[in-house]
Amino acid sequence: MSKADRERIELSVHPDVVLDAEALRRAAAKAAGLRESDVKGVHVRRRAIDARRGKVRLHLEVALDLPGMPWREPAIAPIDLPTLTGPVEVAIVGAGPAGMFCALELARLGVRAVIVERGKPVQPRRHDLAALAKHGVIDPDSNYCFGEGGAGTFSDGKLYTRADKRGEVAGVLRAFVGYGAPHDVLVDARPHIGTNRLPRVITAMREHLESAGVTIAFETRAEGLVVKDGAVVGLRLSRGDTLDVRAVVVAPGHSARDVQRWLHAAGVALTFKPFAIGVRVEHPQALVDRLQYGALAGHPALGSASYRLVEQACGRGVFSFCMCPGGFIVPAATAPEEQVVNGWSPSSRRGRFANSGFVVEVGADLVAASGRSPTDPLAGVALQSELEHRAYAAGGGSFVAPAQRIDDFVAGRPSLELPETSYPRGVVPVELDAVLGALAGPMREALQRVGARMPGFVGSSGIAVALESRTSCPVRIDRTDDGQSSSHPGLFPCGEGGGHAGGIMSAALDGGRVARWIAKWLGRG
Ligand SMILES: Cc1cc2nc3c(=O)[nH]c(=O)nc-3n(C[C@H](O)[C@H](O)[C@H](O)COP(=O)(O)OP(=O)(O)OC[C@H]3O[C@@H](n4cnc5c(N)ncnc54)[C@H](O)[C@@H]3O)c2cc1C
């Protein structure tokens, strides 16, 4: 057997097998067509759980230790960066995955950037999250969406994407591992890092960038562009000065409504982008485990189960989003009097609850039905904001969430009591139709179908907590094939806030792509 062949042995096994090294060795030998005695050891390189059709199997790709041929996993170190000593040429708005991976790739290509970040580094940011969760006090510049590492820093850290460029996806995953993410993210088909580990990974990445000569200006808001002869040549900052640069990357995430406003006021080409709004549904994790794994629920080789739901209801897409097994629901607003929820999980995913966004597509028709014109690029943001304020009022203030038992919501009756939830600000029973308006119908119909397929999902232990509204950015900053704004040369829209990504991985990938466009434009690519 060749060196390469023994690295890619595929097998499908019962979960018990992966907990028993001898059984796994025998199964791998059989799959490779070798004698058991010839296989000295087995290393799992890819792992996927398949729970379809009521049968749970683990699909593995393994590497074998053969006689005289032990297999060693190649070590992964941070990407090599040159020391940058020249002038700062690029200003990046936002230290989320898009902004940080953009700076990393620019540095690798020898281009020096400064990152401008309104929020704080991860450690002080934690205190602001605690103040929000415990006392309902929000800092509009430091919260679950704003601060070092961006919106995903205190999240489940799911690292999967529908992007199909396998080499580029692997490159981002390897970069995360190089900065301290567990090696398992390269093994699991649906990798995740976990809230407890992500902040350390982000800090290591930032320190590496700083050591190469990249500057990060924390607690500094970008407040406008400097435009000369129609081209962007600088950035205005909240501390009163401007940065004179050759290119500005705007990677502010989905919640930077101030940025959307000043870009619009400057005449930058923006377009309304369809998005989704709904609720976060939560159930006991044990119920989800039973639904997905049946008799194997709780098996140590499987961990906490997840799900993914997609329905068409009332002619509209309704789907689950950002499912967090063993997770917690968090207040994810960025300003006072907005009620927004999201979810996270620790790396163990051992919490008692499973939550996910359950959201309805919001297209131009719903925006028009709300009395706004979809030709106004900020019409979707206005609708999003209106529903968030309505949800806040329905909760009675202080980020207490309006909520309803899922079975009551589907039956169209008020909840007299609510099941226990992980949401830290508390919940009050509210008929969610009053909050969701036109979205309630499609959501009810979709949940009825899910309930018929997954007994207990629409039951008394399930709760719907409002409002899941920051699923993606309702605005796109239009860009051309060379990555620049279609109206303003020198401006490079990037990541989720640019409307060009959704999720940590795709934002990181877009950051790298934008960096290569800039390097090419500067004659360095
Ligand atoms: C609680 C939570 C859990 C999530 N879980 C997951 C998950 O498990 N997996 C996943 O793939 N995705 C998850 N997401 C979504 C994911 O975080 C985003 O898709 C991703 O972070 C987008 O990356 P980005 O770099 O484009 O923008 P962001 O990460 O949003 O970063 C933008 C940055 O820009 C900064 N900024 C904004 N305006 C300004 C300004 N005017 N001046 C200076 N700085 C500014 C912000 O402070 C922020 O740090 C989660 C999001 C949240 C809120």
PDBQT file of the ligand as one rigid body, heavy atoms in Angstrom, charges set to zero:
ROOT
HETATM    1  C1  LIG A 601     -23.984  35.411  19.287  1.00  0.00    +0.000 C 
HETATM    2  C2  LIG A 601     -23.595  35.082  17.867  1.00  0.00    +0.000 A 
HETATM    3  C3  LIG A 601     -23.295  33.763  17.530  1.00  0.00    +0.000 A 
HETATM    4  C4  LIG A 601     -22.871  33.435  16.236  1.00  0.00    +0.000 A 
HETATM    5  N1  LIG A 601     -22.503  32.140  15.974  1.00  0.00    +0.000 NA
HETATM    6  C5  LIG A 601     -21.942  31.835  14.786  1.00  0.00    +0.000 A 
HETATM    7  C6  LIG A 601     -21.407  30.539  14.538  1.00  0.00    +0.000 A 
HETATM    8  O1  LIG A 601     -21.402  29.658  15.406  1.00  0.00    +0.000 OA
HETATM    9  N2  LIG A 601     -20.868  30.300  13.300  1.00  0.00    +0.000 N 
HETATM   10  C7  LIG A 601     -20.856  31.250  12.311  1.00  0.00    +0.000 A 
HETATM   11  O2  LIG A 601     -20.351  30.981  11.215  1.00  0.00    +0.000 OA
HETATM   12  N3  LIG A 601     -21.362  32.472  12.526  1.00  0.00    +0.000 NA
HETATM   13  C8  LIG A 601     -21.889  32.796  13.738  1.00  0.00    +0.000 A 
HETATM   14  N4  LIG A 601     -22.380  34.063  13.958  1.00  0.00    +0.000 N 
HETATM   15  C9  LIG A 601     -22.326  35.025  12.839  1.00  0.00    +0.000 C 
HETATM   16  C10 LIG A 601     -20.891  35.483  12.646  1.00  0.00    +0.000 C 
HETATM   17  O3  LIG A 601     -20.391  35.953  13.851  1.00  0.00    +0.000 OA
HETATM   18  C11 LIG A 601     -20.808  36.544  11.565  1.00  0.00    +0.000 C 
HETATM   19  O4  LIG A 601     -21.363  36.030  10.389  1.00  0.00    +0.000 OA
HETATM   20  C12 LIG A 601     -19.350  36.926  11.279  1.00  0.00    +0.000 C 
HETATM   21  O5  LIG A 601     -18.709  37.324  12.473  1.00  0.00    +0.000 OA
HETATM   22  C13 LIG A 601     -19.285  38.044  10.242  1.00  0.00    +0.000 C 
HETATM   23  O6  LIG A 601     -17.961  38.469  10.140  1.00  0.00    +0.000 OA
HETATM   24  P1  LIG A 601     -17.566  39.946   9.678  1.00  0.00    +0.000 P 
HETATM   25  O7  LIG A 601     -16.122  40.061   9.930  1.00  0.00    +0.000 OA
HETATM   26  O8  LIG A 601     -18.098  40.193   8.329  1.00  0.00    +0.000 OA
HETATM   27  O9  LIG A 601     -18.361  40.924  10.660  1.00  0.00    +0.000 OA
HETATM   28  P2  LIG A 601     -18.370  40.987  12.233  1.00  0.00    +0.000 P 
HETATM   29  O10 LIG A 601     -17.868  39.738  12.835  1.00  0.00    +0.000 OA
HETATM   30  O11 LIG A 601     -19.720  41.437  12.612  1.00  0.00    +0.000 OA
HETATM   31  O12 LIG A 601     -17.296  42.111  12.582  1.00  0.00    +0.000 OA
HETATM   32  C14 LIG A 601     -17.504  43.451  12.304  1.00  0.00    +0.000 C 
HETATM   33  C15 LIG A 601     -16.680  44.299  13.252  1.00  0.00    +0.000 C 
HETATM   34  O13 LIG A 601     -16.761  45.648  12.816  1.00  0.00    +0.000 OA
HETATM   35  C16 LIG A 601     -16.816  46.493  13.941  1.00  0.00    +0.000 C 
HETATM   36  N5  LIG A 601     -17.437  47.771  13.558  1.00  0.00    +0.000 N 
HETATM   37  C17 LIG A 601     -18.722  47.993  13.198  1.00  0.00    +0.000 A 
HETATM   38  N6  LIG A 601     -18.911  49.294  12.912  1.00  0.00    +0.000 NA
HETATM   39  C18 LIG A 601     -17.724  49.906  13.095  1.00  0.00    +0.000 A 
HETATM   40  C19 LIG A 601     -17.295  51.259  12.981  1.00  0.00    +0.000 A 
HETATM   41  N7  LIG A 601     -18.115  52.250  12.608  1.00  0.00    +0.000 N 
HETATM   42  N8  LIG A 601     -16.002  51.543  13.268  1.00  0.00    +0.000 NA
HETATM   43  C20 LIG A 601     -15.145  50.572  13.665  1.00  0.00    +0.000 A 
HETATM   44  N9  LIG A 601     -15.515  49.266  13.814  1.00  0.00    +0.000 NA
HETATM   45  C21 LIG A 601     -16.782  48.945  13.511  1.00  0.00    +0.000 A 
HETATM   46  C22 LIG A 601     -17.638  45.699  14.940  1.00  0.00    +0.000 C 
HETATM   47  O14 LIG A 601     -17.374  46.132  16.261  1.00  0.00    +0.000 OA
HETATM   48  C23 LIG A 601     -17.188  44.269  14.681  1.00  0.00    +0.000 C 
HETATM   49  O15 LIG A 601     -16.162  43.874  15.548  1.00  0.00    +0.000 OA
HETATM   50  C24 LIG A 601     -22.801  34.434  15.244  1.00  0.00    +0.000 A 
HETATM   51  C25 LIG A 601     -23.136  35.759  15.565  1.00  0.00    +0.000 A 
HETATM   52  C26 LIG A 601     -23.527  36.093  16.856  1.00  0.00    +0.000 A 
HETATM   53  C27 LIG A 601     -23.872  37.521  17.196  1.00  0.00    +0.000 C 
ENDROOT
TORSDOF 0
